[in-house]
Amino acid sequence: MPRTAGDIQTELDVWYAARTAAAAGQSITIATSAGSRTITHHDLTEISKVITQLERELASVDASLEGNPHNFSLGNFNHDENP
């Protein structure tokens, strides 16, 4: 079953908090599917990768909800001097 935008956003919020704590030199324990995990400043690279992946997943869900599952745009090929 696909995840909802709300589910993804909830997970993103957790990872945003983890990034904030880690950047401040603090540790934070988060729940994962395998139990729990403590995040520290040593995990900032991984945190950024997870956030990027989740943001892409959320954008994909949002695009499909807007009726644009192909995520494309149209170019302006107007040859007027002042478009």
N, C-alpha and C positions, 0 to 999 in steps of 0.2 A: 504494500500500500504506500503510495507516495506521501511524503511529508507535506504538511501544510505550511504556508508562509508563516503562520503564527508559531509553529513548532521550530522552524528554522530561526526565526527572530529571537525566540527564547534562548536557543543555544548560542546564538551570536552574542546576546547580552552577557551570557556567562563568560564567553571568551574575551569580550571587550573588558570586562571586570578583571579577568586574569591578566590581560596585557597591561592594564593600568597598574595593578598591584606589582607585577613583575618589573615594570619600568621604574617603579618607586623603590625597588629593592626589597619588597615584601614577598611573602609566599602566600598562596591561596590554594585551598583544596577544593577541587571540583568533582562532581559526580560524573562518572563515565559509564558506558555500557558494561565495562568490566569491573566496576566497583567505584573506587575514588582514586584521585591522583592529586599530588601536590605539585603546583607549578611555581617556578622561581625565575629569576632573571636569566638563568641559563637556558630557559625554554623560549625566549623571545622569538627566535627564528621560526620555531615550530608553531608558536601561537599565531604569528603572522600568516603562515601558510594555511592554517586551519581557518582563520578569519577570511582570507581570500577565497578559499573553497566554499565556505558557507555563504559569503556575499554573492558569489556566482550562482550558487544553487537558488538563493532567494530571488535574484534577478530573473532567473529562468522561470521560476514559479510565477513571479509577478507578470512576466511577459505573456505566459500562457493564459493567465487570468484575464489579461487585457485583449485576448483574441489575436495575439501576434506571436504564434509559436515559432515562427521562422526568424524573428528578430532582424528584420531588414528595414531599410529606409529608401526613399526615392531621391534621386539626384535631380538638380535643376539644370537642364541642358538648354536653357533659354540663351539665345545668341544676341540678345539686345545689349547695347553698350551699357545701359544702366538697369540692371535686373531688379 
